[in-house]
Amino acid sequence: MNLKVNIAGVELSNPIITASGTFGFGREYGEMYSLDELGAICVKGLTLAPRAGNPPPRITETYGGILNSVGLQNPGVDMFIKNEIPELKKYTCKIIANIAGNTIEDYCEMAERLSGSGVDMLEMNISCPNVKEGGVAFGTNAKTILHITQEVKKHAKIPVIVKLSPNVTDITEMAKAAEAGGADALSLINTLLGMAIDIKTRRPILANITGGLSGPAVKPVAVRMVYQVAQCTKLPIIGMGGITNGDDAVEFMLAGSNAVAVGTANFMNPYACVSIKKGIVDYMNQYHIKDVNDLVGQVVIK
């Protein structure tokens, strides 16, 4: 049975990737199981300078998921290179650095610094506000996606994954813009924008008022968007959004994902990634499938 997948020329031992922001830098989970079990780790979102994140409360549960507005708390790209990459290099899984910035120049600078650091791929979080455009997120405008991808590709010496936001009118337009800009792969979906109110105090529960919704509740939206994007682009796709078991992962692959990223499930079950990988193997055994890549895009549309 072959579980190896190839994302933009980078071979993963299996299709399981950790979603950025749900696995830290792997240290805590590495105390529970070997990270060699994973195809890749996508680390917590990095910014050029250290960030303290948003004030609390910044996470709350909701039906079928969570709302978060952590605000990209992280030690900065230089400290990540110095302190975290040597630890991650002890494992065979690939390393994906998730990068976020307020300007295109931020992304380009991080791409330069990370390209020679031992990281295998970059994932661009383009849901961040563009301060030069009055706070509009990069990922909600096709022209901006095209431009930022073109610019980052000039500085990156490793494959670039563009992470797409679902908070748009047409996900295929954004995917095609990223492809035209030179993206090597796509990942989707990022969180859906949501809000929760405490009816006793009549105040928003999150200090930031709104937050990103993730977890099982978003899965049907994510599967639909992966399917749509797979129809309009030739780029490899990393699908994510509410994956909690092997059947969910298979569903994403049938829709068109070449690999899957597991996020919120890690909070509910720290062994989720291992369990999901086993679930994929069980499905393959049940249906006599020899190669996991044979699942990709095989949804039957009458």
C-alpha positions in Angstrom: 0.0 0.0 0.0 1.4 3.4 -1.0 0.6 6.4 1.3 3.2 8.7 -0.2 1.9 11.9 -1.8 3.7 14.7 -3.8 2.9 18.3 -3.2 4.8 20.6 -5.6 7.8 18.3 -5.9 8.0 17.6 -2.1 7.3 14.0 -1.2 5.4 13.4 2.0 5.3 9.9 3.6 1.6 10.2 3.9 -1.2 12.8 3.2 -1.6 13.9 6.8 -0.5 17.5 7.6 -1.2 19.5 10.7 -3.1 22.7 10.1 -1.3 25.9 11.1 -2.2 27.3 14.5 -3.4 24.0 16.0 -0.2 22.2 16.5 2.2 24.9 17.8 5.7 24.0 16.7 5.1 20.3 17.4 6.9 20.1 20.7 3.9 19.3 22.9 2.4 16.7 20.6 5.9 15.2 20.1 5.8 14.2 23.8 2.8 11.9 23.0 3.7 10.3 19.7 6.6 10.4 17.2 6.0 13.2 14.6 7.4 10.7 12.1 3.8 9.6 11.9 2.9 12.8 10.0 3.5 13.6 6.4 4.2 17.3 7.3 3.8 19.8 10.0 2.5 23.2 9.1 3.7 25.3 12.0 2.0 28.1 13.9 1.6 31.3 11.8 4.8 33.4 11.7 5.3 37.1 11.4 8.4 39.1 10.7 8.6 40.4 14.3 7.3 38.7 17.5 3.6 39.2 18.2 1.8 39.0 21.5 -1.6 38.4 19.8 -5.0 39.7 20.7 -6.2 40.3 24.3 -8.3 37.6 25.9 -10.9 36.1 25.8 -9.7 35.0 22.4 -11.2 31.5 22.0 -14.7 30.1 22.6 -16.6 26.9 21.8 -19.6 26.9 19.5 -21.9 24.3 18.0 -19.6 21.9 16.1 -16.5 23.9 16.4 -14.6 26.9 17.9 -14.2 30.6 17.3 -10.8 32.0 17.7 -9.1 35.4 17.5 -5.7 34.5 18.9 -4.1 37.1 16.6 -1.0 35.3 15.4 0.8 35.2 18.7 4.3 33.9 17.8 8.0 34.5 18.6 8.9 35.9 15.1 10.5 34.3 12.1 14.1 34.6 13.4 13.4 32.9 16.7 11.6 30.2 14.8 14.6 29.6 12.6 17.0 29.5 15.6 15.0 27.5 18.2 12.3 25.4 16.4 13.7 24.2 13.1 16.6 22.2 14.8 14.0 20.4 16.9 11.7 19.7 13.9 14.6 18.4 11.9 14.9 15.5 14.3 11.9 14.0 12.5 11.3 12.8 9.0 8.1 14.7 8.4 8.3 17.8 6.1 8.2 21.3 7.5 5.8 23.9 6.2 6.2 27.5 7.5 3.0 29.5 7.6 3.7 33.2 7.0 1.6 36.3 7.6 2.2 40.0 7.1 0.7 43.4 7.0 2.4 44.3 3.8 3.7 42.5 0.7 7.2 43.4 1.8 6.7 41.5 5.0 5.9 38.3 3.1 8.8 38.7 0.7 11.3 39.3 3.6 10.0 36.1 5.4 10.2 34.1 2.2 13.9 35.2 1.8 14.8 34.3 5.4 13.0 31.0 5.4 14.1 29.7 2.0 17.5 28.7 3.3 16.5 27.7 6.8 15.7 24.0 6.3 11.9 24.5 5.8 10.5 22.5 2.9 7.6 24.7 1.9 5.9 28.1 2.6 2.2 28.6 3.2 1.0 32.1 2.7 -1.8 33.2 5.1 -3.3 35.9 3.0 -6.3 36.5 5.3 -4.3 39.2 7.0 -5.2 42.9 6.7 -3.2 44.8 4.1 -2.4 48.0 6.0 -1.5 49.9 2.8 -5.0 49.1 1.5 -7.0 50.3 4.5 -7.1 46.9 6.3 -8.7 44.9 3.5 -7.5 41.3 3.6 -5.1 40.2 0.8 -7.0 37.0 0.2 -10.4 38.6 -0.7 -9.3 40.3 -3.9 -8.2 38.4 -6.9 -5.9 41.1 -8.2 -4.2 41.4 -4.9 -3.7 37.6 -4.7 -2.1 37.6 -8.1 0.2 40.4 -7.2 1.3 39.2 -3.8 1.9 35.7 -5.1 4.0 37.0 -8.0 6.1 39.1 -5.6 6.7 36.3 -3.0 7.7 33.9 -5.7 10.5 36.2 -6.7 12.0 35.7 -3.2 11.1 32.1 -2.4 13.5 29.3 -3.3 11.1 26.6 -2.1 7.5 25.8 -3.1 4.8 28.4 -2.1 1.4 27.3 -1.0 -1.3 29.9 -1.1 -3.9 29.4 1.6 -7.3 30.6 0.4 -10.0 32.4 2.5 -13.6 31.1 2.3 -14.8 34.7 3.0 -15.2 35.5 -0.7 -17.9 35.5 -3.3 -16.2 33.1 -5.7 -13.4 30.8 -4.4 -12.5 29.7 -8.0 -11.6 33.3 -8.9 -9.1 33.4 -6.0 -7.7 30.0 -6.9 -7.1 30.9 -10.5 -5.5 34.2 -9.4 -3.0 32.3 -7.2 -2.2 29.9 -10.0 -1.7 32.8 -12.4 0.7 34.4 -9.9 2.9 31.3 -9.8 1.6 29.4 -6.7 3.0 25.9 -6.5 0.0 24.6 -4.5 -3.2 25.7 -2.7 -4.6 25.0 0.7 -8.2 25.6 1.7 -10.1 26.5 3.6 -9.0 29.1 6.1 -11.6 29.9 8.9 -15.0 31.4 8.3 -15.6 34.7 9.9 -18.0 34.4 12.9 -19.2 36.0 16.1 -20.7 34.9 19.4 -22.6 37.1 22.0 -23.1 36.5 25.7 -26.8 37.1 26.1 -26.4 37.8 29.8 -23.9 40.6 29.5 -25.0 41.4 25.9 -21.4 41.7 25.0 -19.3 39.8 22.3 -17.6 36.8 23.9 -14.4 37.4 22.1 -12.5 40.6 22.9 -11.8 41.1 19.2 -15.6 40.9 18.6 -15.3 38.5 15.6 -13.2 35.4 15.1 -12.5 32.5 12.8 -14.8 29.5 12.9 -13.3 26.1 12.5 -14.2 22.5 13.3 -16.8 20.0 12.0 -19.4 22.7 11.4 -17.4 24.1 8.4 -16.7 20.8 6.7 -19.5 20.8 4.1 -18.4 24.3 3.0 -14.8 23.2 2.8 -15.5 20.1 0.8 -17.6 22.1 -1.7 -14.8 24.7 -2.1 -12.2 22.0 -2.6 -14.3 20.4 -5.2 -14.8 23.7 -7.0 -11.2 24.6 -6.9 -10.1 21.1 -8.2 -12.3 21.7 -11.3 -10.6 25.0 -12.2 -6.9 24.5 -11.4 -4.2 22.0 -12.0 -2.4 22.8 -8.8 -2.1 20.3 -5.9 -4.5 21.0 -3.2 -4.3 20.6 0.6 -7.8 20.3 1.9 -8.9 21.3 5.4 -11.9 22.2 7.4 -13.5 20.1 10.1 -11.6 16.8 9.4 -12.0 14.6 12.5 -11.7 11.0 11.2 -10.5 8.9 8.3 -13.8 9.1 6.5 -13.6 12.9 6.5 -10.1 12.8 5.1 -11.2 10.4 2.3 -14.1 12.7 1.5 -11.8 15.6 1.0 -9.5 13.5 -1.3 -12.4 12.3 -3.4 -13.4 16.0 -3.8 -9.9 16.7 -5.1 -7.4 17.1 -2.3 -4.0 15.6 -2.7 -3.4 15.9 1.0 -5.4 16.9 4.1 -4.7 19.2 7.0 -6.0 18.4 10.5 -6.7 21.4 12.8 -9.4 21.7 15.5 -9.5 17.9 15.9 -6.1 18.1 17.5 -7.7 20.1 20.4 -10.3 17.4 21.0 -8.0 14.5 20.6 -4.2 15.0 20.6 -3.8 11.7 18.7 -6.3 12.8 16.0 -3.7 12.8 13.2 -2.6 9.2 14.0 -6.2 8.1 14.1 -7.1 9.8 10.9 -4.1 8.2 9.1 -5.2 4.8 10.3 -8.8 5.5 9.1 -7.5 6.2 5.6 -5.6 2.9 5.6 -8.7 1.1 6.8 -10.7 2.6 4.0 -8.1 1.6 1.5 -8.0 -2.0 2.8 -11.8 -2.2 2.7 -12.0 -1.1 -0.9 -8.8 -2.8 -2.1 -7.0 0.5 -3.0 -3.2 0.1 -3.3 -2.3 3.8 -3.8 -3.8 6.7 -1.8 -3.4 8.9 -4.8 -6.0 6.9 -6.6 -8.6 8.5 -4.4 -7.9 12.0 -5.5 -10.8 13.6 -7.4 -12.7 10.4 -7.8 -16.1 11.6 -6.7 -18.7 10.3 -9.1 -20.8 13.1 -10.6 -23.7 11.8 -12.7 
